[in-house]
């Protein structure tokens, strides 16, 4: 907006890039995020996995409780791993450069109307290079029969094994106490960087592909 900020929460289908639901708010509360997820579930069905960034709205008991009540596996981006949510980050770039920066909305109502027009265009008309020039709506609705078949098969699969859970995996060994304090600190920092890199790799390679994503982004 020209003055102040409003916050956008969007729920996206990763496979087709289709925005399933979205809400706008002038406060960083949890209620508008819950409304977006409820609408997405009502219109598109219950996903197997729901991925978000680790924002306070998405780690709240209300939000995680909603996902658990529907039997949805909770997935969150790793610390410093922007690639985990790259599809939604790319959506934010499109919204900013193709809508928000061009219009500099004066009011919340103007921002609501402008984003509604743009996201309708984004889903129905705008071709995507990653989709071979097709629109998100075209890819989403063409793949619905396949998704229903895959979803039925997923319900028959056994639950994830415990060793596949990232939080249960052991990290690198802690450094032994050394007489030289500076050397010990340097070794600890090196191990922490190694741990961050390891977690980033595991977050991408070990997590099952998520079918939904959501995050909050301030529109300015």
C-alpha positions, 0 to 999 in steps of 0.5 A: 500500500502507499501508506502502511501495510496489510498482510496476505495469506495464500494457500497454494497447490504446489503441483499446479501453482493454483492459489486455492484460497487467500485472505487479507488482514491489517493485523498479524493474527491467526484468524484470517489464516484459519479462514483461508485454510478452511476455504481451501479444504472446503473447496479442494479437499483435505491435503496429505501434507500442509507446508508453511513457514515457521511464523507465529500464526502457523505454529499457534495451537489454533492453526496446528490444531486445525490441521491435526483435526483433519489428519493433515501432516504438518510440514514447516520450512527449515531454519534459513531454508528459503528453498523449502517454500520456493513456490510461494516465494515465487508467487509473492514476487509475481504479486509484488511486481505485477500488481502491488508495485504498479498500483500502490493501493491507497486503502485496504479495500482497494488492495482487496479488490486489486488482489482479487483481480490479479489472483483471478488473472493468475489462476485463469489466464497467466501462463506459467513457464514451469507448466509449459505455458499452461495456466494453474487452473488448466493443470489443476483441473486436468489432474483431478482424476489422477489426484483422486486415485493417488489419494485413495492409494495414500490412505492404504499406505502404512504410516511413516517410519520413525527413522524418516522423521527429521527430528529423530535423526541424530546430529553431528557429535558435540565437540570435546572440551579443549584447553584452548577456549578460542579453538573450542569456540571455532570448532563449535561454530563450524559444527553448527554451520555443518548442522544447518547445512545438513538440516537444509539438505534433509528438509528438501530430500527427506520430506514427502512432496507437499501438496499445499503451502501457505505463508503470510507476506506484508503488502506494502 
